[in-house]
């Protein structure tokens, strides 16, 4: 049975960032991915937004890792010519009473170290974006967009340059903690062949599958595996000349940030995601959900034409909180929590996971131990 320094489960942006960080420190690392390509789930089914760090509770992992990760991600993308754009965004009050919410957003952002937000009047906002209608807005100049697939390819390339190896079509069926090693039973999803591999360290960055994978580890107390909820978000696109040059967000709603406008790097307009609680992994986009989108979008863009929305894609957020619950923070468990040396579990890594990816990777290495820092 082969033994390596570390196995990373999941080849999404988080797993790839972690593998890159580990490989750069000389750790022999294998990235295990059940799908036939990298980043096929949460990492490629999102808005591709670089978040500023505005909404999250002060002191939370989401707040700290988003702000730190944002700066690292902009620098990383610039150094490696990864397509990205610091386009900025507007958070708009579509009702007069929402202006107080905007003030609260600015205060929360300042507590998180985001001090570049600016409150704008309706006339100032609509001078920036003539197609917009609102009562007031907050401008976030540090928000941007990035090509998530190009980012993942760069992370993978640097991980492999450091000696990491990617094993696609490899599902971890179960595992056990045996004599200081993590012994994982895997199955080739294309051939059905089974084999065992062992590692001194195991990083569970399996995203939507992280909770199930942790529960399958013999030797980990199940009390450390939180429940998982699926929240599907659908996206709809609009063709033609872009009506906006910045991202447009309404004030936040329970479970998400509202039906907002994001842009791709070519200026194409996408709206979403909404929030739909589901029981099973299903990426179907119901065209009838556009009925709700029209009403929400026309609060800030009344010029949206009838029939203008086309279903595009959906993503699923790995939620640790359910409908009506306060939004849960990232959970990044090391031995200080569960008592298992060498094991790092990452649960509930939803937005702003993409923005936070490089900072999350650094935190994981810190939790693994000082030997490799």
N, C-alpha and C positions, 0 to 999 in steps of 0.2 A: 504493500500500500504506500503510495507516494505521500510525502509530508512536505508542506511548504510553510513559510512564515505566516502568511495571511490569506484567507479566502474572503472575497467581497461578494456578497449575494446581491445581484441587481446591476445592470449596465445602463441605468438611467443617468441623468446628469449628476446625481448625488454619488452613486456608486463609482462612476468614472472619476469624479473629482477626488474621492477618497483614495481610489487606487493610484491615481497620479501622485497624490501626496505621500502615500506609503512607499511607492516605488522610488520616488525621489530621495527617500531616506535609506535606500538599500534593502528594503524588505522584499523578499521573493513573494510575489502576489499573483493570485489567480482571480479573475473576475468571472463569476458564474452567472449566466443569463438564460432563463428558460425559453425566451423567444428566439427567433432566427435573425434578429438584428438588434442594434442598440436603441435604447430610448423609444420603445414602441408604445408606451402607455403615458403616464402623467407628464413625462419630460417633453413629449412631442404633441400633446393634446392640451395646450394651454394658450395663453395670450402672448407669450414670449415677451413679457414686460419686465424691464429692470425697475423694480420698485424702489422708492426713495426711503421707505421705513416709516410711513406716516401713521398708520392706523392702530398699531399694536400696543398692548399695555406696557407701561414703563417697566423696565427690568426683565421683561419676558425674553425668552430665547429668540422669538420671532423678531422682536425689536432690535436686540443687540446684533444678531447674526445678519439681519437684513441690511442694517446700516454699514456694518463692516464688510459684508459681502458685496454690496453695491459698489463701493469704491474699488475693491479688488477686481470685480468683474469688469468695470469700465477700463481699468488699467490693463487687465489681461487681454481683453478684446482689442484694445488699441495696439498693444505690443505684437499681437499675432495676426493682425488684419482680419479679425473675425467681424463680419458685417454687423453693425449696430448703429444706433442713432440716439443721441440725447435730445429727443424731440420735445420733452416736457408734457405735462398734462394739466387739465383744468378739472377741478371738482366743483360741480355746479349745484347751486340751490335753485330748484325749479318751483319752490313755494316760498313765500316770504318768511314763514316760520322756520325754514331750514337754515336761515342765515346764522342763527345761534349755533347750529350744529357745525357750521364751517369754522366758527371761532373756536369751538371745542377741538376740532381736528387740528388747528394750528397749535393749540396749547399742548395737545398730546404729542404732536410731532416734535415740538421743542424739547419736551421731556425725553424724547428718544435721541436727541442730538441732531435733528433735522431742523435747521434754522434758516432755510432759504425760501420758505413758503411766503406768499404774498397774497393778501386779501384784495380782491378787485371788485369794483362796482359793476353793475350791469353794463353800463356804457363802455367801461374799460375792457370788459371781457369780450363784448361783441365787436369791439374794434379789432381785437386779436383774431377772432373767429366770427366773421360776419354772418355765417349760417346758423349761429347758435342763438338760442333764446334762454335767458335765465334772469334771476333777481340779483345774484351775486355769484362770485366764484373764488376759489383758491387756486393760485398758480403754483405748480410744483416743477421747477426747472430741472431737477435732478432725475426725473422719471424718464425712462427711455425704452427702447425695444432692441432685441438681439435675435440673430439667427440661431435658434437653439440647437439645430442639427449641426451647424458648423462649429458651435461651441463644444458639443459632445465629441465630434471628430477630433478637435484639437486636444481635448482632455485625454481621449483614448490614445492618440498618437504619442503624447508625452508619457503616458503611463507605460506604453509598450517600449518606448525609448529607454525607460528606466528598468526594463526587464519584466514588466507585467505581461500576463497572458490572458487573452479573452477566450472563454469557452461558451459559444452560443449553443442553443438547443439543449441546454443542460439544466434540468430541473432538480432541485434538492428535495428529495422525497421525505427524508427524516435525518436526524442527527443525534449524536450522543456525546457527552463530555466524558472522556476516558483518559485517565492518567495525564491530565494537563493538556490533552489534545482535543480538538473538535473533529470528530470522525463523522463525515457526511456521506450519506447514501444518496447517490444521484442517478438520474435516468436520462438517457439521450432521447429527447422528444421526437426525433426523426426516425430512430431505429428501434427504440425500446430497450437498448442495451443498458445494463446497470453496472456501476462501479463505485468504489469507495475512494475517498480522498480525505486526508487529514491535514490540519493546520494548527499552529500554535495560537493564532488569533483568528477571530471570525467577526466580520462586520456585516450585519444584516441591514442592507439598504434596499430591500426588495419592494419598497413602495406599497402598492396595493396588496401585495402578498406578504408584507413583513410580519404582520400579526400572526398569520397562519404558520409561517415559517418558524417564528419564535416558539409558538405553542408546540411544535413538533420536536423541539430540542429536549431530549431526555437529560435531566440534570438542571434545568432551569425551572424554578418555582413558577407555576402558572399565575400567581398573583401579580407577577411583573409584566404580564401580557394584557394590555388594555383592549377593550372592545373596539371594533372598527365599524364605521358606518360609511356607506357610499353616497356621495352627493354628485349626481351627474349635472354637468353644465353644458348646454348646447350653444352653438355659435351659428349666426346667420351673417351672410355677406351681402354687400351692395356693390353692383358693378358700376362702371362709369367713372367720370372724373371725381377724385376725392373732394368732399365738401369741407374737410378739416385738415389742418396741418399738425394738430396736437391730439393726444388722447383725451377723450371726454368721459368723465365719470360722474354719475349722480352721487348723492350722499349715500353712505353704506346702508345695506339692508341686512337683516338677520341671515347668517349663513354665507354671506358673500358681499361683494362690492357693488351689487346692482348690475343692471344691463348696461354695460359701458361700451364705448367705442374704442377699439384699438386699431392700429395701422400696421400693415406689414411693411417691409423695407422698400417696397415699390409704391407705397402710398395706398394700397388697397384697404378698404374699410371692412372691419369685422365687428359684429355686435355680439355681446355675451360676456361671460356665461350667465345663464339663469341658474336656479337651484332646484333640483328635482331629486328627492330622496328615493333611492332604489335599493333592492335587496341583492341583486346579482350584477355581475359585470356585463354591461350591455351599452354599446356605443351608438345605438340607433338614435337618430335625430328625427323626432316627430315634427313634420312640417306644420302641424296645427299649433305648435308652441309659438309660432310667429305671431299669432293673434295677440298674445300678451306682449311680445316684443314691440309691436307697432305702438301700442299705447305708452309704454315706458320710454321708448326712444323719442316719440313726438313731444314729450315733456321738455326736452332740450333741443330737438331738431324737428320742428314742425314741417319742414320741407321734405321729409321722407315720403316718397310717392307710394300710393297703393300698389301692392304687388312687387315692391322693390327688394324685399328680403328673400334670399335663397338659402336653404339649409346647407351648412358647410361641413361641420364635424362636431364632435362632442368630446369632453374629457370627464374623468371621474376623480373627485377629490377624496383622498383617504382621510376621513374625518374621525376624530376621537370624541367629538361631541355630536349630539343629535339635534333634531328640530327643537327650537326654543331654548336650548342650553347655551350658556356662555361659550364663546369660541375657545377651543382648547389650544394650548401652546404646543410647539414641537416637543416631542419626548425623545431625548437622546440619552440612553441608559448605558452606563459603564459599570465596571465592577463595584464602584462606590455605592451603587443602588442595589444591584441584584446579587452581588457577592461572587460572581463567576469571573475569574481572572481571564482576560483576553477577549471577552465578549462585549461587543457594542451593538445594541439594538436601536434602530431609528424608526420611530413610529409617528404617524400623522404628519409626514413631511409634505404638506400642501403648499400653496402660496404663502409666503414668498420663498419657497424652496429653491427655485431657479436662481433668483437673485442672491440667495444666501449660500449657494453651493460651495464656493471656495472657502468661505468662513466655516461652514459646517465641516468640511474636510479637515481643516486645521484643528477644530475642536475634537474630532474623532481621534486624531493622532495623539493629542494631549491625553485623552482618556485611555488610550492603549498603554501609555506609560513612557517614562523619561528615557528609556533605553534608546528609542528611535527618534527623539526630538533633537 
